[in-house]
């Protein structure tokens, strides 16, 4: 003779099945989050790999670089220009300061040279 199952047995079976389904869904979500890449395909194309190695030539070139002091950088730039004229040929002007040269060229272009 079979014993009848009560309602609590069915509730327990449905509860265990529901718990297994929810657990499987949560486990899948965790797995998918761990496996999924956080970088889009466009970013993968744009990103260049970083090479951690520095060649000896680069280090030597950095050591051989000339270092400028603040006073050397503050010196106004002097340029040597060569001006060609119709009657005298060409002549060189040395030691012209860049600001003076720019001012002269601007005045020449606007026609205000005296």
Beta strands, then each sheet from edge to edge (+ up, - down):
strand 1: 78-85
strand 2: 89-97
sheet 1: 1+ 2-
end
